[in-house]
Every structure is written in structure tokens, then in C-alpha cells.
Amino acid sequence: MSETIIALISLIALEVILGIDNIIFISILADKLPESQRNKLRFWGLGLAMIMRLILLALLSWILRLDNTLFSLFEIDFSGKSLILIAGGIFLLYKSTKEIYHKSEIAAEDTPNVPVKVNFSRLLGEVILLDLVFSVDSIITAVGMVNELWVMYTAVIVTVVIMLIASKPISNFIHKHPSFKILALCFLMMIGVSLVAEGLQFKIPKGYIYFSMAFAFLVDIIQMKTVKHK
């Protein structure tokens, strides 16, 4: 029983770490919406992520078949999972580079700041699309760690509850400090690169990515404090 509890805690911790990408992505999209709709996007985005993962767990045998090789190209084996990761990585790279360009180039132009109407349904669709990518990767990772299905279900539910609690403070922090939005977008860009690389059978240890971004975040915090006290 103790081994099962340890496995459950370990899986929850891993899922929370992997879920940071999802929270940041949703937070950046939510920042485009009026304040009255931001909580709604976070709730629906993370709620649908939980439902999607629970459904995928029910279809576990089909999910595991996604790891089977579909075809080979240039001595690289492509499976259903790898194709999903590549598509998700390209989508994440497109969204993050587009947002960085918008923040750094268009915002610098001497043009009137005209509010842009944002479609809630479109943003929610983008969240669901990325949820699918992260969910498939998350479920296959979970299967490699534990055997009991109830442990996976519990980990998914607990993880999403934690993400729901953490999403608003993270979103508010990014909204309050615009400089961190660029850092968050760079983080998403790195995740996109790692997803494409993993899809091409070249795994970049996520620990390197999270450590480098944590270090960059610390440097940004120190710089912000230094400028504040001048």
C-alpha cells in the first residue's frame, strides 16, 4: 500500500510539473480576454483537460497503440504519438513566435492602440487542441510509472484541481508583469521545440528545459527588484 501511495504522489508531482506548460499557455490566452472572461477560460480549459484525460484513460488500450510504429522515414520511426507531438510542437511554436512578434515588433510601432476583439470560442479551441497533445503525452508517461488505473484517475483529478488553484495567481502575475510574458512565451517556444524533437525520436530531457527557464525567471526577478530599488 505504501508503494502505491508513493507512486501516486510521484505521479501527481510529475503531472503538476508537466502541467505548468498548460497553465502558462492558458494564462497568456486568457490575458487577451476581458477580465470578466479570464476565469471562465481557465476553468473551461483545465476542466476540459481533466475530462479529456479521464476519457483517454478509459481508452487506454487505444492510447498505448499510439506508440506503435506507423511508418519510417529517413530511418526515423513515426508513431501516432510522435505525429501528435510534432503537430502540437509546431502549433506551440507558431503561437509563441506570433505572440512574441506581436509584443516586440507591432507594439513598438507608432500606431494607435486599437483594442482587438477576441473570440472566446476560438481561444478555447486552441486550449483544447494543446490539451490533447499534453494529455496523450501525460497518459503514456503515467502508464510507464504505475499499473493501477485508479491511481492514474486520482492523479489526474488531483493535478487538475491543483492547476485550477494555481492558474489564477500565475495568470495575474503574468498580467501584472508584462516582461515575464515574453519569458513565458520563450518557455512555450522551448516546449514546442522539445515536442517536435521528441516526435522525431530525439528526446531533450525536460529537466534541462525547466532548470534553464527557472534560472531565467530568477534572473528576471533579481533584475526587477534591482530596477525597483533604484
Stockholm file with secondary structure:
# STOCKHOLM 1.0

chainA/1-230         MSETIIALISLIALEVILGIDNIIFISILADKLPESQRNKLRFWGLGLAMIMRLILLALLSWILRLDNTLFSLFEIDFSGKSLILIAGGIFLLYKSTKEIYHKSEIAAEDTPNVPVKVNFSRLLGEVILLDLVFSVDSIITAVGMVNELWVMYTAVIVTVVIMLIASKPISNFIHKHPSFKILALCFLMMIGVSLVAEGLQFKIPKGYIYFSMAFAFLVDIIQMKTVKHK
#=GR chainA/1-230 SS CHHHHHHHHHHHHHHHHHHHHHHHHHHHHHTTSCHHHHHHHHHHHHHHHHHHHHHHHHTHHHHHHTTSEEEEETTEEEEHHHHHHHHHHHHHHHHHHHHHHHHHTGGGSSCCCCCCCCCHHHHHHHHHHHHHHHHHHHHHHHHHHCCCHHHHHHHHHHHHHHHHHHHHHHHHHHHHCHHHHHHHHHHHHHHHHHHHHHHTTCCCCHHHHHHHHHHHHHHHHHHHHHHHTC
#=GC SS_cons         CHHHHHHHHHHHHHHHHHHHHHHHHHHHHHTTSCHHHHHHHHHHHHHHHHHHHHHHHHTHHHHHHTTSEEEEETTEEEEHHHHHHHHHHHHHHHHHHHHHHHHHTGGGSSCCCCCCCCCHHHHHHHHHHHHHHHHHHHHHHHHHHCCCHHHHHHHHHHHHHHHHHHHHHHHHHHHHCHHHHHHHHHHHHHHHHHHHHHHTTCCCCHHHHHHHHHHHHHHHHHHHHHHHTC
//
